[in-house]
Amino acid sequence: MADGSASVEGATTIAADRLRSFIERVERLEEDKAAVMNDIKEVYAEAKGEGYDVKTLRQVVKIRKMEKADRQEQEALLDLYLSAIGEA
């Protein structure tokens, strides 16, 4: 008859290895993300150096990510709110 504690220890080792694998994958992805964020920062700095307004560039990137209907709804609400406070 096999010892039950050996199978529990084996399962625990396997679970620990799997957990370590997940953690290491996340850590590698975090490193990749940091590198990409640095690259993005450099692109914005380059654009700024050529006279472009970085705040506006960021807004354009954000808008381009949106679905057309969502963007139109957001613009309509913005217009409505500005009209409501007498700013339009």
N, C-alpha and C positions, 0 to 999 in steps of 0.2 A: 504494500500500500504506500502511496506517495505521501510525503509530508505536505499538509495544507499550507503551512507557513512559507514554504519555498515558492509555491505558486503565487501567493499574495505578494511576496517580495519581488518576484519576476514581473507581476502586473504593475507593481509600484514603480519599478525601474523603467518599464516601458512607458508608463504614464509620465514619469519625470522626463524621460528622453523626448517624448512628444511635446511636452510643455516647453522644454528648452528649445526645441526646434521652432516652435511658434514665436517664442521670444526673440530668438536670433534672427528670424525672418523679418520681424517687425523692426528690430534694430537696424538691419541692413536697409530696409525701406525708408526708415527715418533719415539715415545718412544720405540716401539718394534724394530724398525730398529736400534736405538742407542744401545739397549741391544744386538742385534745380532752382530753389528759391534764390540762391546766390546768383545764378545765371540770369534769372528774371530781373533781379536788382541791377545787375550790370547793364542789361538792355535798356532799362528805364534811365539809368545814369547816362548812357550813350545818347539816348533820345533827348534828354535834358541838355546835354552838352551841345546838341545841334539846335537848341532853341525851342523844342517842343515842350508843352505844358504836361508834366507827368500826371497831375491830378486828372486832367481831361483824358489822357491816354488810358488811365486806369478805368475811368468811367466808360469809355468806348469798349474796352475789353469786357467789362461787366455786362454792358448792354448787348454785345454780340453773343454772349453766352445764353441770353434769354430767348425763349420762344417769342415769336412775333406777337401773338395774342397777349401774352403776359406783359410784354413791353408796352403794347398799346393800352392795356388796362392801367398799368402803372402811370403812364403819361397822362391819361385821362383823369385819374385820381389826383395827380399832382396839379393839373390845370384847375380841377374843381376846388381843391383846397386853397390854391392861390387866389382864385376868384372869390372864395368865401371870406378871405381876410383882406380883400381889396388890393391884392398885389398883382393881379393879372391885367 
